[in-house]
């Protein structure tokens, strides 16, 4: 069961670079844009908010992997 949990990302439908493109268009880095999108009162679309949450999740995964 733990093995299935560790492969959750394979089932995700990702459009590589889509959130990065939005961040660059806003003149920001990915994590800065994610923080802005996730702020209370943000008028970003639901899809963008989901992408921002995923970007934050990936950031945390990378930090844990580095140790």
mmCIF file as Biopython writes it, N, C-alpha, C and O atoms, coordinates in Angstrom:
data_model
#
loop_
_atom_site.group_PDB
_atom_site.id
_atom_site.type_symbol
_atom_site.label_atom_id
_atom_site.label_alt_id
_atom_site.label_comp_id
_atom_site.label_asym_id
_atom_site.label_entity_id
_atom_site.label_seq_id
_atom_site.pdbx_PDB_ins_code
_atom_site.Cartn_x
_atom_site.Cartn_y
_atom_site.Cartn_z
_atom_site.occupancy
_atom_site.B_iso_or_equiv
_atom_site.auth_seq_id
_atom_site.auth_asym_id
_atom_site.pdbx_PDB_model_num
ATOM 1   N N  . UNK A ? 1  ? 0.815  -1.186 0.000   1.0 0.0 1  A 1 
ATOM 2   C CA . UNK A ? 1  ? 0.000  0.000  0.000   1.0 0.0 1  A 1 
ATOM 3   C C  . UNK A ? 1  ? 0.867  1.262  0.000   1.0 0.0 1  A 1 
ATOM 4   O O  . UNK A ? 1  ? 0.537  2.239  -0.673  1.0 0.0 1  A 1 
ATOM 5   N N  . UNK A ? 2  ? 1.949  1.247  0.735   1.0 0.0 2  A 1 
ATOM 6   C CA . UNK A ? 2  ? 2.843  2.401  0.764   1.0 0.0 2  A 1 
ATOM 7   C C  . UNK A ? 2  ? 3.429  2.652  -0.624  1.0 0.0 2  A 1 
ATOM 8   O O  . UNK A ? 2  ? 3.677  3.797  -1.002  1.0 0.0 2  A 1 
ATOM 9   N N  . UNK A ? 3  ? 3.645  1.590  -1.368  1.0 0.0 3  A 1 
ATOM 10  C CA . UNK A ? 3  ? 4.193  1.732  -2.707  1.0 0.0 3  A 1 
ATOM 11  C C  . UNK A ? 3  ? 3.232  2.506  -3.611  1.0 0.0 3  A 1 
ATOM 12  O O  . UNK A ? 3  ? 3.669  3.346  -4.397  1.0 0.0 3  A 1 
ATOM 13  N N  . UNK A ? 4  ? 1.948  2.236  -3.509  1.0 0.0 4  A 1 
ATOM 14  C CA . UNK A ? 4  ? 0.961  2.947  -4.324  1.0 0.0 4  A 1 
ATOM 15  C C  . UNK A ? 4  ? 0.920  4.428  -3.949  1.0 0.0 4  A 1 
ATOM 16  O O  . UNK A ? 4  ? 0.753  5.277  -4.824  1.0 0.0 4  A 1 
ATOM 17  N N  . UNK A ? 5  ? 1.068  4.745  -2.677  1.0 0.0 5  A 1 
ATOM 18  C CA . UNK A ? 5  ? 1.070  6.135  -2.244  1.0 0.0 5  A 1 
ATOM 19  C C  . UNK A ? 5  ? 2.285  6.879  -2.771  1.0 0.0 5  A 1 
ATOM 20  O O  . UNK A ? 5  ? 2.193  8.067  -3.081  1.0 0.0 5  A 1 
ATOM 21  N N  . UNK A ? 6  ? 3.407  6.212  -2.878  1.0 0.0 6  A 1 
ATOM 22  C CA . UNK A ? 6  ? 4.618  6.875  -3.331  1.0 0.0 6  A 1 
ATOM 23  C C  . UNK A ? 6  ? 4.584  7.189  -4.826  1.0 0.0 6  A 1 
ATOM 24  O O  . UNK A ? 6  ? 5.429  7.938  -5.315  1.0 0.0 6  A 1 
ATOM 25  N N  . UNK A ? 7  ? 3.630  6.633  -5.550  1.0 0.0 7  A 1 
ATOM 26  C CA . UNK A ? 7  ? 3.541  6.864  -6.996  1.0 0.0 7  A 1 
ATOM 27  C C  . UNK A ? 7  ? 2.315  7.692  -7.383  1.0 0.0 7  A 1 
ATOM 28  O O  . UNK A ? 7  ? 1.814  7.566  -8.501  1.0 0.0 7  A 1 
ATOM 29  N N  . UNK A ? 8  ? 1.832  8.527  -6.483  1.0 0.0 8  A 1 
ATOM 30  C CA . UNK A ? 8  ? 0.636  9.314  -6.759  1.0 0.0 8  A 1 
ATOM 31  C C  . UNK A ? 8  ? 0.821  10.272 -7.934  1.0 0.0 8  A 1 
ATOM 32  O O  . UNK A ? 8  ? -0.144 10.598 -8.625  1.0 0.0 8  A 1 
ATOM 33  N N  . UNK A ? 9  ? 2.025  10.714 -8.160  1.0 0.0 9  A 1 
ATOM 34  C CA . UNK A ? 9  ? 2.266  11.703 -9.207  1.0 0.0 9  A 1 
ATOM 35  C C  . UNK A ? 9  ? 2.086  11.130 -10.605 1.0 0.0 9  A 1 
ATOM 36  O O  . UNK A ? 9  ? 1.790  11.876 -11.539 1.0 0.0 9  A 1 
ATOM 37  N N  . UNK A ? 10 ? 2.258  9.826  -10.771 1.0 0.0 10 A 1 
ATOM 38  C CA . UNK A ? 10 ? 2.085  9.217  -12.092 1.0 0.0 10 A 1 
ATOM 39  C C  . UNK A ? 10 ? 0.648  9.397  -12.595 1.0 0.0 10 A 1 
ATOM 40  O O  . UNK A ? 10 ? 0.423  9.466  -13.804 1.0 0.0 10 A 1 
ATOM 41  N N  . UNK A ? 11 ? -0.314 9.471  -11.690 1.0 0.0 11 A 1 
ATOM 42  C CA . UNK A ? 11 ? -1.707 9.630  -12.078 1.0 0.0 11 A 1 
ATOM 43  C C  . UNK A ? 11 ? -2.107 11.075 -12.335 1.0 0.0 11 A 1 
ATOM 44  O O  . UNK A ? 11 ? -3.193 11.329 -12.858 1.0 0.0 11 A 1 
ATOM 45  N N  . UNK A ? 12 ? -1.260 12.014 -11.981 1.0 0.0 12 A 1 
ATOM 46  C CA . UNK A ? 12 ? -1.581 13.434 -12.155 1.0 0.0 12 A 1 
ATOM 47  C C  . UNK A ? 12 ? -1.457 13.827 -13.626 1.0 0.0 12 A 1 
ATOM 48  O O  . UNK A ? 12 ? -0.557 13.372 -14.333 1.0 0.0 12 A 1 
ATOM 49  N N  . UNK A ? 13 ? -2.362 14.664 -14.062 1.0 0.0 13 A 1 
ATOM 50  C CA . UNK A ? 13 ? -2.310 15.169 -15.436 1.0 0.0 13 A 1 
ATOM 51  C C  . UNK A ? 13 ? -1.616 16.522 -15.399 1.0 0.0 13 A 1 
ATOM 52  O O  . UNK A ? 13 ? -2.205 17.537 -15.027 1.0 0.0 13 A 1 
ATOM 53  N N  . UNK A ? 14 ? -0.351 16.508 -15.793 1.0 0.0 14 A 1 
ATOM 54  C CA . UNK A ? 14 ? 0.468  17.706 -15.719 1.0 0.0 14 A 1 
ATOM 55  C C  . UNK A ? 14 ? 0.726  18.280 -17.102 1.0 0.0 14 A 1 
ATOM 56  O O  . UNK A ? 14 ? 0.935  17.549 -18.070 1.0 0.0 14 A 1 
ATOM 57  N N  . UNK A ? 15 ? 0.706  19.591 -17.171 1.0 0.0 15 A 1 
ATOM 58  C CA . UNK A ? 15 ? 1.136  20.282 -18.384 1.0 0.0 15 A 1 
ATOM 59  C C  . UNK A ? 15 ? 2.460  20.929 -18.014 1.0 0.0 15 A 1 
ATOM 60  O O  . UNK A ? 15 ? 2.494  21.988 -17.388 1.0 0.0 15 A 1 
ATOM 61  N N  . UNK A ? 16 ? 3.530  20.291 -18.401 1.0 0.0 16 A 1 
ATOM 62  C CA . UNK A ? 16 ? 4.855  20.750 -18.004 1.0 0.0 16 A 1 
ATOM 63  C C  . UNK A ? 16 ? 5.107  22.182 -18.461 1.0 0.0 16 A 1 
ATOM 64  O O  . UNK A ? 16 ? 4.911  22.527 -19.626 1.0 0.0 16 A 1 
ATOM 65  N N  . UNK A ? 17 ? 5.544  23.000 -17.521 1.0 0.0 17 A 1 
ATOM 66  C CA . UNK A ? 17 ? 5.911  24.378 -17.820 1.0 0.0 17 A 1 
ATOM 67  C C  . UNK A ? 17 ? 4.766  25.368 -17.814 1.0 0.0 17 A 1 
ATOM 68  O O  . UNK A ? 17 ? 5.005  26.564 -17.978 1.0 0.0 17 A 1 
ATOM 69  N N  . UNK A ? 18 ? 3.534  24.926 -17.631 1.0 0.0 18 A 1 
ATOM 70  C CA . UNK A ? 18 ? 2.389  25.837 -17.691 1.0 0.0 18 A 1 
ATOM 71  C C  . UNK A ? 18 ? 2.422  26.853 -16.552 1.0 0.0 18 A 1 
ATOM 72  O O  . UNK A ? 18 ? 2.207  28.044 -16.780 1.0 0.0 18 A 1 
ATOM 73  N N  . UNK A ? 19 ? 2.686  26.400 -15.345 1.0 0.0 19 A 1 
ATOM 74  C CA . UNK A ? 19 ? 2.710  27.314 -14.206 1.0 0.0 19 A 1 
ATOM 75  C C  . UNK A ? 19 ? 3.935  28.214 -14.268 1.0 0.0 19 A 1 
ATOM 76  O O  . UNK A ? 19 ? 3.862  29.389 -13.910 1.0 0.0 19 A 1 
ATOM 77  N N  . UNK A ? 20 ? 5.050  27.674 -14.715 1.0 0.0 20 A 1 
ATOM 78  C CA . UNK A ? 20 ? 6.264  28.468 -14.871 1.0 0.0 20 A 1 
ATOM 79  C C  . UNK A ? 20 ? 6.037  29.590 -15.875 1.0 0.0 20 A 1 
ATOM 80  O O  . UNK A ? 20 ? 6.496  30.714 -15.672 1.0 0.0 20 A 1 
ATOM 81  N N  . UNK A ? 21 ? 5.334  29.286 -16.947 1.0 0.0 21 A 1 
ATOM 82  C CA . UNK A ? 21 ? 5.029  30.292 -17.969 1.0 0.0 21 A 1 
ATOM 83  C C  . UNK A ? 21 ? 4.180  31.410 -17.381 1.0 0.0 21 A 1 
ATOM 84  O O  . UNK A ? 21 ? 4.413  32.583 -17.670 1.0 0.0 21 A 1 
ATOM 85  N N  . UNK A ? 22 ? 3.197  31.055 -16.558 1.0 0.0 22 A 1 
ATOM 86  C CA . UNK A ? 22 ? 2.350  32.059 -15.898 1.0 0.0 22 A 1 
ATOM 87  C C  . UNK A ? 22 ? 3.177  32.931 -14.955 1.0 0.0 22 A 1 
ATOM 88  O O  . UNK A ? 22 ? 2.991  34.146 -14.889 1.0 0.0 22 A 1 
ATOM 89  N N  . UNK A ? 23 ? 4.090  32.292 -14.231 1.0 0.0 23 A 1 
ATOM 90  C CA . UNK A ? 23 ? 4.938  33.032 -13.295 1.0 0.0 23 A 1 
ATOM 91  C C  . UNK A ? 23 ? 5.846  34.005 -14.034 1.0 0.0 23 A 1 
ATOM 92  O O  . UNK A ? 23 ? 5.984  35.158 -13.624 1.0 0.0 23 A 1 
ATOM 93  N N  . UNK A ? 24 ? 6.459  33.556 -15.107 1.0 0.0 24 A 1 
ATOM 94  C CA . UNK A ? 24 ? 7.347  34.414 -15.884 1.0 0.0 24 A 1 
ATOM 95  C C  . UNK A ? 24 ? 6.584  35.576 -16.517 1.0 0.0 24 A 1 
ATOM 96  O O  . UNK A ? 24 ? 7.108  36.686 -16.610 1.0 0.0 24 A 1 
ATOM 97  N N  . UNK A ? 25 ? 5.342  35.323 -16.953 1.0 0.0 25 A 1 
ATOM 98  C CA . UNK A ? 25 ? 4.511  36.386 -17.526 1.0 0.0 25 A 1 
ATOM 99  C C  . UNK A ? 25 ? 4.186  37.442 -16.471 1.0 0.0 25 A 1 
ATOM 100 O O  . UNK A ? 25 ? 4.008  38.616 -16.795 1.0 0.0 25 A 1 
ATOM 101 N N  . UNK A ? 26 ? 4.110  37.019 -15.208 1.0 0.0 26 A 1 
ATOM 102 C CA . UNK A ? 26 ? 3.849  37.944 -14.106 1.0 0.0 26 A 1 
ATOM 103 C C  . UNK A ? 26 ? 5.132  38.602 -13.613 1.0 0.0 26 A 1 
ATOM 104 O O  . UNK A ? 26 ? 5.094  39.445 -12.717 1.0 0.0 26 A 1 
ATOM 105 N N  . UNK A ? 27 ? 6.272  38.220 -14.197 1.0 0.0 27 A 1 
ATOM 106 C CA . UNK A ? 27 ? 7.556  38.793 -13.827 1.0 0.0 27 A 1 
ATOM 107 C C  . UNK A ? 27 ? 8.070  38.291 -12.485 1.0 0.0 27 A 1 
ATOM 108 O O  . UNK A ? 27 ? 8.773  39.011 -11.776 1.0 0.0 27 A 1 
ATOM 109 N N  . UNK A ? 28 ? 7.721  37.063 -12.140 1.0 0.0 28 A 1 
ATOM 110 C CA . UNK A ? 28 ? 8.114  36.496 -10.852 1.0 0.0 28 A 1 
ATOM 111 C C  . UNK A ? 28 ? 8.699  35.110 -11.037 1.0 0.0 28 A 1 
ATOM 112 O O  . UNK A ? 28 ? 8.594  34.508 -12.106 1.0 0.0 28 A 1 
ATOM 113 N N  . UNK A ? 29 ? 9.317  34.616 -9.974  1.0 0.0 29 A 1 
ATOM 114 C CA . UNK A ? 29 ? 9.768  33.242 -9.944  1.0 0.0 29 A 1 
ATOM 115 C C  . UNK A ? 29 ? 8.583  32.344 -9.603  1.0 0.0 29 A 1 
ATOM 116 O O  . UNK A ? 29 ? 7.520  32.830 -9.216  1.0 0.0 29 A 1 
ATOM 117 N N  . UNK A ? 30 ? 8.766  31.057 -9.746  1.0 0.0 30 A 1 
ATOM 118 C CA . UNK A ? 30 ? 7.681  30.103 -9.526  1.0 0.0 30 A 1 
ATOM 119 C C  . UNK A ? 30 ? 7.168  30.152 -8.089  1.0 0.0 30 A 1 
ATOM 120 O O  . UNK A ? 30 ? 5.959  30.234 -7.873  1.0 0.0 30 A 1 
ATOM 121 N N  . UNK A ? 31 ? 8.060  30.104 -7.110  1.0 0.0 31 A 1 
ATOM 122 C CA . UNK A ? 31 ? 7.620  30.064 -5.714  1.0 0.0 31 A 1 
ATOM 123 C C  . UNK A ? 31 ? 7.022  31.391 -5.271  1.0 0.0 31 A 1 
ATOM 124 O O  . UNK A ? 31 ? 6.065  31.400 -4.497  1.0 0.0 31 A 1 
ATOM 125 N N  . UNK A ? 32 ? 7.553  32.501 -5.736  1.0 0.0 32 A 1 
ATOM 126 C CA . UNK A ? 32 ? 6.994  33.812 -5.398  1.0 0.0 32 A 1 
ATOM 127 C C  . UNK A ? 32 ? 5.583  33.936 -5.970  1.0 0.0 32 A 1 
ATOM 128 O O  . UNK A ? 32 ? 4.677  34.441 -5.306  1.0 0.0 32 A 1 
ATOM 129 N N  . UNK A ? 33 ? 5.407  33.476 -7.190  1.0 0.0 33 A 1 
ATOM 130 C CA . UNK A ? 33 ? 4.085  33.524 -7.822  1.0 0.0 33 A 1 
ATOM 131 C C  . UNK A ? 33 ? 3.115  32.588 -7.103  1.0 0.0 33 A 1 
ATOM 132 O O  . UNK A ? 33 ? 1.946  32.926 -6.916  1.0 0.0 33 A 1 
ATOM 133 N N  . UNK A ? 34 ? 3.595  31.425 -6.705  1.0 0.0 34 A 1 
ATOM 134 C CA . UNK A ? 34 ? 2.742  30.483 -5.972  1.0 0.0 34 A 1 
ATOM 135 C C  . UNK A ? 34 ? 2.271  31.105 -4.661  1.0 0.0 34 A 1 
ATOM 136 O O  . UNK A ? 34 ? 1.105  30.965 -4.293  1.0 0.0 34 A 1 
ATOM 137 N N  . UNK A ? 35 ? 3.168  31.790 -3.956  1.0 0.0 35 A 1 
ATOM 138 C CA . UNK A ? 35 ? 2.789  32.452 -2.712  1.0 0.0 35 A 1 
ATOM 139 C C  . UNK A ? 35 ? 1.735  33.525 -2.955  1.0 0.0 35 A 1 
ATOM 140 O O  . UNK A ? 35 ? 0.796  33.666 -2.172  1.0 0.0 35 A 1 
ATOM 141 N N  . UNK A ? 36 ? 1.888  34.279 -4.037  1.0 0.0 36 A 1 
ATOM 142 C CA . UNK A ? 36 ? 0.923  35.336 -4.361  1.0 0.0 36 A 1 
ATOM 143 C C  . UNK A ? 36 ? -0.439 34.739 -4.700  1.0 0.0 36 A 1 
ATOM 144 O O  . UNK A ? 36 ? -1.469 35.242 -4.251  1.0 0.0 36 A 1 
ATOM 145 N N  . UNK A ? 37 ? -0.445 33.681 -5.481  1.0 0.0 37 A 1 
ATOM 146 C CA . UNK A ? 37 ? -1.688 33.037 -5.906  1.0 0.0 37 A 1 
ATOM 147 C C  . UNK A ? 37 ? -2.428 32.435 -4.715  1.0 0.0 37 A 1 
ATOM 148 O O  . UNK A ? 37 ? -3.658 32.450 -4.673  1.0 0.0 37 A 1 
ATOM 149 N N  . UNK A ? 38 ? -1.683 31.907 -3.752  1.0 0.0 38 A 1 
ATOM 150 C CA . UNK A ? 38 ? -2.298 31.235 -2.613  1.0 0.0 38 A 1 
ATOM 151 C C  . UNK A ? 38 ? -2.702 32.180 -1.479  1.0 0.0 38 A 1 
ATOM 152 O O  . UNK A ? 38 ? -3.295 31.746 -0.492  1.0 0.0 38 A 1 
ATOM 153 N N  . UNK A ? 39 ? -2.382 33.471 -1.619  1.0 0.0 39 A 1 
ATOM 154 C CA . UNK A ? 39 ? -2.789 34.435 -0.600  1.0 0.0 39 A 1 
ATOM 155 C C  . UNK A ? 39 ? -4.306 34.551 -0.560  1.0 0.0 39 A 1 
ATOM 156 O O  . UNK A ? 39 ? -4.987 34.396 -1.573  1.0 0.0 39 A 1 
ATOM 157 N N  . UNK A ? 40 ? -4.817 34.828 0.637   1.0 0.0 40 A 1 
ATOM 158 C CA . UNK A ? 40 ? -6.252 35.026 0.804   1.0 0.0 40 A 1 
ATOM 159 C C  . UNK A ? 40 ? -6.681 36.242 -0.014  1.0 0.0 40 A 1 
ATOM 160 O O  . UNK A ? 40 ? -6.022 37.282 0.008   1.0 0.0 40 A 1 
ATOM 161 N N  . UNK A ? 41 ? -7.782 36.099 -0.726  1.0 0.0 41 A 1 
ATOM 162 C CA . UNK A ? 41 ? -8.301 37.185 -1.548  1.0 0.0 41 A 1 
ATOM 163 C C  . UNK A ? 41 ? -7.768 37.198 -2.972  1.0 0.0 41 A 1 
ATOM 164 O O  . UNK A ? 41 ? -8.118 38.082 -3.754  1.0 0.0 41 A 1 
ATOM 165 N N  . UNK A ? 42 ? -6.931 36.236 -3.317  1.0 0.0 42 A 1 
ATOM 166 C CA . UNK A ? 42 ? -6.390 36.160 -4.670  1.0 0.0 42 A 1 
ATOM 167 C C  . UNK A ? 42 ? -7.518 35.861 -5.654  1.0 0.0 42 A 1 
ATOM 168 O O  . UNK A ? 42 ? -8.403 35.052 -5.372  1.0 0.0 42 A 1 
ATOM 169 N N  . UNK A ? 43 ? -7.478 36.516 -6.802  1.0 0.0 43 A 1 
ATOM 170 C CA . UNK A ? 43 ? -8.514 36.314 -7.813  1.0 0.0 43 A 1 
ATOM 171 C C  . UNK A ? 43 ? -8.071 35.344 -8.903  1.0 0.0 43 A 1 
ATOM 172 O O  . UNK A ? 43 ? -8.658 35.301 -9.984  1.0 0.0 43 A 1 
ATOM 173 N N  . UNK A ? 44 ? -7.048 34.580 -8.616  1.0 0.0 44 A 1 
ATOM 174 C CA . UNK A ? 44 ? -6.560 33.588 -9.581  1.0 0.0 44 A 1 
ATOM 175 C C  . UNK A ? 44 ? -7.599 32.488 -9.753  1.0 0.0 44 A 1 
ATOM 176 O O  . UNK A ? 44 ? -8.406 32.234 -8.860  1.0 0.0 44 A 1 
ATOM 177 N N  . UNK A ? 45 ? -7.568 31.844 -10.905 1.0 0.0 45 A 1 
ATOM 178 C CA . UNK A ? 45 ? -8.519 30.769 -11.176 1.0 0.0 45 A 1 
ATOM 179 C C  . UNK A ? 45 ? -8.232 29.562 -10.285 1.0 0.0 45 A 1 
ATOM 180 O O  . UNK A ? 45 ? -7.146 29.428 -9.722  1.0 0.0 45 A 1 
ATOM 181 N N  . UNK A ? 46 ? -9.217 28.703 -10.175 1.0 0.0 46 A 1 
ATOM 182 C CA . UNK A ? 46 ? -9.068 27.490 -9.380  1.0 0.0 46 A 1 
ATOM 183 C C  . UNK A ? 46 ? -7.935 26.629 -9.920  1.0 0.0 46 A 1 
ATOM 184 O O  . UNK A ? 46 ? -7.163 26.058 -9.149  1.0 0.0 46 A 1 
ATOM 185 N N  . UNK A ? 47 ? -7.835 26.536 -11.230 1.0 0.0 47 A 1 
ATOM 186 C CA . UNK A ? 47 ? -6.779 25.740 -11.863 1.0 0.0 47 A 1 
ATOM 187 C C  . UNK A ? 47 ? -5.397 26.275 -11.490 1.0 0.0 47 A 1 
ATOM 188 O O  . UNK A ? 47 ? -4.485 25.502 -11.199 1.0 0.0 47 A 1 
ATOM 189 N N  . UNK A ? 48 ? -5.248 27.588 -11.501 1.0 0.0 48 A 1 
ATOM 190 C CA . UNK A ? 48 ? -3.970 28.195 -11.146 1.0 0.0 48 A 1 
ATOM 191 C C  . UNK A ? 48 ? -3.649 27.958 -9.678  1.0 0.0 48 A 1 
ATOM 192 O O  . UNK A ? 48 ? -2.491 27.739 -9.324  1.0 0.0 48 A 1 
ATOM 193 N N  . UNK A ? 49 ? -4.653 28.000 -8.831  1.0 0.0 49 A 1 
ATOM 194 C CA . UNK A ? 49 ? -4.436 27.742 -7.406  1.0 0.0 49 A 1 
ATOM 195 C C  . UNK A ? 49 ? -3.998 26.296 -7.171  1.0 0.0 49 A 1 
ATOM 196 O O  . UNK A ? 49 ? -3.147 26.032 -6.323  1.0 0.0 49 A 1 
ATOM 197 N N  . UNK A ? 50 ? -4.575 25.375 -7.916  1.0 0.0 50 A 1 
ATOM 198 C CA . UNK A ? 50 ? -4.166 23.966 -7.812  1.0 0.0 50 A 1 
ATOM 199 C C  . UNK A ? 50 ? -2.717 23.815 -8.264  1.0 0.0 50 A 1 
ATOM 200 O O  . UNK A ? 50 ? -1.937 23.104 -7.629  1.0 0.0 50 A 1 
ATOM 201 N N  . UNK A ? 51 ? -2.357 24.480 -9.357  1.0 0.0 51 A 1 
ATOM 202 C CA . UNK A ? 51 ? -0.987 24.428 -9.845  1.0 0.0 51 A 1 
ATOM 203 C C  . UNK A ? 51 ? -0.024 25.022 -8.822  1.0 0.0 51 A 1 
ATOM 204 O O  . UNK A ? 51 ? 1.079  24.507 -8.635  1.0 0.0 51 A 1 
ATOM 205 N N  . UNK A ? 52 ? -0.434 26.101 -8.160  1.0 0.0 52 A 1 
ATOM 206 C CA . UNK A ? 52 ? 0.406  26.735 -7.146  1.0 0.0 52 A 1 
ATOM 207 C C  . UNK A ? 52 ? 0.617  25.800 -5.963  1.0 0.0 52 A 1 
ATOM 208 O O  . UNK A ? 52 ? 1.732  25.699 -5.450  1.0 0.0 52 A 1 
ATOM 209 N N  . UNK A ? 53 ? -0.426 25.121 -5.525  1.0 0.0 53 A 1 
ATOM 210 C CA . UNK A ? 53 ? -0.311 24.177 -4.410  1.0 0.0 53 A 1 
ATOM 211 C C  . UNK A ? 53 ? 0.631  23.037 -4.787  1.0 0.0 53 A 1 
ATOM 212 O O  . UNK A ? 53 ? 1.421  22.590 -3.955  1.0 0.0 53 A 1 
ATOM 213 N N  . UNK A ? 54 ? 0.556  22.564 -6.029  1.0 0.0 54 A 1 
ATOM 214 C CA . UNK A ? 54 ? 1.442  21.506 -6.499  1.0 0.0 54 A 1 
ATOM 215 C C  . UNK A ? 54 ? 2.895  21.993 -6.542  1.0 0.0 54 A 1 
ATOM 216 O O  . UNK A ? 54 ? 3.811  21.243 -6.204  1.0 0.0 54 A 1 
ATOM 217 N N  . UNK A ? 55 ? 3.104  23.236 -6.953  1.0 0.0 55 A 1 
ATOM 218 C CA . UNK A ? 55 ? 4.456  23.805 -6.974  1.0 0.0 55 A 1 
ATOM 219 C C  . UNK A ? 55 ? 5.027  23.860 -5.568  1.0 0.0 55 A 1 
ATOM 220 O O  . UNK A ? 55 ? 6.205  23.562 -5.370  1.0 0.0 55 A 1 
ATOM 221 N N  . UNK A ? 56 ? 4.216  24.236 -4.590  1.0 0.0 56 A 1 
ATOM 222 C CA . UNK A ? 56 ? 4.659  24.272 -3.197  1.0 0.0 56 A 1 
ATOM 223 C C  . UNK A ? 56 ? 4.969  22.858 -2.696  1.0 0.0 56 A 1 
ATOM 224 O O  . UNK A ? 56 ? 5.930  22.661 -1.952  1.0 0.0 56 A 1 
ATOM 225 N N  . UNK A ? 57 ? 4.164  21.883 -3.098  1.0 0.0 57 A 1 
ATOM 226 C CA . UNK A ? 57 ? 4.395  20.493 -2.709  1.0 0.0 57 A 1 
ATOM 227 C C  . UNK A ? 57 ? 5.725  20.007 -3.268  1.0 0.0 57 A 1 
ATOM 228 O O  . UNK A ? 57 ? 6.504  19.374 -2.556  1.0 0.0 57 A 1 
ATOM 229 N N  . UNK A ? 58 ? 5.989  20.300 -4.538  1.0 0.0 58 A 1 
ATOM 230 C CA . UNK A ? 58 ? 7.248  19.891 -5.151  1.0 0.0 58 A 1 
ATOM 231 C C  . UNK A ? 58 ? 8.438  20.568 -4.473  1.0 0.0 58 A 1 
ATOM 232 O O  . UNK A ? 58 ? 9.496  19.954 -4.331  1.0 0.0 58 A 1 
ATOM 233 N N  . UNK A ? 59 ? 8.281  21.812 -4.057  1.0 0.0 59 A 1 
ATOM 234 C CA . UNK A ? 59 ? 9.352  22.504 -3.351  1.0 0.0 59 A 1 
ATOM 235 C C  . UNK A ? 59 ? 9.681  21.767 -2.050  1.0 0.0 59 A 1 
ATOM 236 O O  . UNK A ? 59 ? 10.849 21.559 -1.723  1.0 0.0 59 A 1 
ATOM 237 N N  . UNK A ? 60 ? 8.647  21.381 -1.321  1.0 0.0 60 A 1 
ATOM 238 C CA . UNK A ? 60 ? 8.858  20.651 -0.073  1.0 0.0 60 A 1 
ATOM 239 C C  . UNK A ? 60 ? 9.501  19.300 -0.302  1.0 0.0 60 A 1 
ATOM 240 O O  . UNK A ? 60 ? 10.359 18.875 0.471   1.0 0.0 60 A 1 
ATOM 241 N N  . UNK A ? 61 ? 9.089  18.625 -1.360  1.0 0.0 61 A 1 
ATOM 242 C CA . UNK A ? 61 ? 9.674  17.315 -1.681  1.0 0.0 61 A 1 
ATOM 243 C C  . UNK A ? 61 ? 11.163 17.479 -2.000  1.0 0.0 61 A 1 
ATOM 244 O O  . UNK A ? 61 ? 11.977 16.661 -1.572  1.0 0.0 61 A 1 
ATOM 245 N N  . UNK A ? 62 ? 11.520 18.508 -2.734  1.0 0.0 62 A 1 
ATOM 246 C CA . UNK A ? 62 ? 12.915 18.734 -3.095  1.0 0.0 62 A 1 
ATOM 247 C C  . UNK A ? 62 ? 13.755 19.041 -1.868  1.0 0.0 62 A 1 
ATOM 248 O O  . UNK A ? 62 ? 14.891 18.580 -1.756  1.0 0.0 62 A 1 
ATOM 249 N N  . UNK A ? 63 ? 13.197 19.823 -0.943  1.0 0.0 63 A 1 
ATOM 250 C CA . UNK A ? 63 ? 13.932 20.161 0.284   1.0 0.0 63 A 1 
ATOM 251 C C  . UNK A ? 63 ? 14.171 18.916 1.130   1.0 0.0 63 A 1 
ATOM 252 O O  . UNK A ? 63 ? 15.257 18.745 1.683   1.0 0.0 63 A 1 
ATOM 253 N N  . UNK A ? 64 ? 13.177 18.051 1.235   1.0 0.0 64 A 1 
ATOM 254 C CA . UNK A ? 64 ? 13.323 16.822 2.017   1.0 0.0 64 A 1 
ATOM 255 C C  . UNK A ? 64 ? 14.329 15.882 1.369   1.0 0.0 64 A 1 
ATOM 256 O O  . UNK A ? 64 ? 15.074 15.188 2.060   1.0 0.0 64 A 1 
ATOM 257 N N  . UNK A ? 65 ? 14.348 15.863 0.054   1.0 0.0 65 A 1 
ATOM 258 C CA . UNK A ? 65 ? 15.268 14.973 -0.660  1.0 0.0 65 A 1 
ATOM 259 C C  . UNK A ? 65 ? 16.722 15.416 -0.459  1.0 0.0 65 A 1 
ATOM 260 O O  . UNK A ? 65 ? 17.621 14.581 -0.353  1.0 0.0 65 A 1 
ATOM 261 N N  . UNK A ? 66 ? 16.945 16.739 -0.406  1.0 0.0 66 A 1 
ATOM 262 C CA . UNK A ? 66 ? 18.302 17.258 -0.203  1.0 0.0 66 A 1 
ATOM 263 C C  . UNK A ? 66 ? 18.796 16.955 1.197   1.0 0.0 66 A 1 
ATOM 264 O O  . UNK A ? 66 ? 19.993 16.774 1.417   1.0 0.0 66 A 1 
ATOM 265 N N  . UNK A ? 67 ? 17.866 16.900 2.145   1.0 0.0 67 A 1 
ATOM 266 C CA . UNK A ? 67 ? 18.251 16.540 3.515   1.0 0.0 67 A 1 
ATOM 267 C C  . UNK A ? 67 ? 18.459 17.665 4.352   1.0 0.0 67 A 1 
ATOM 268 O O  . UNK A ? 67 ? 18.786 17.508 5.528   1.0 0.0 67 A 1 
#
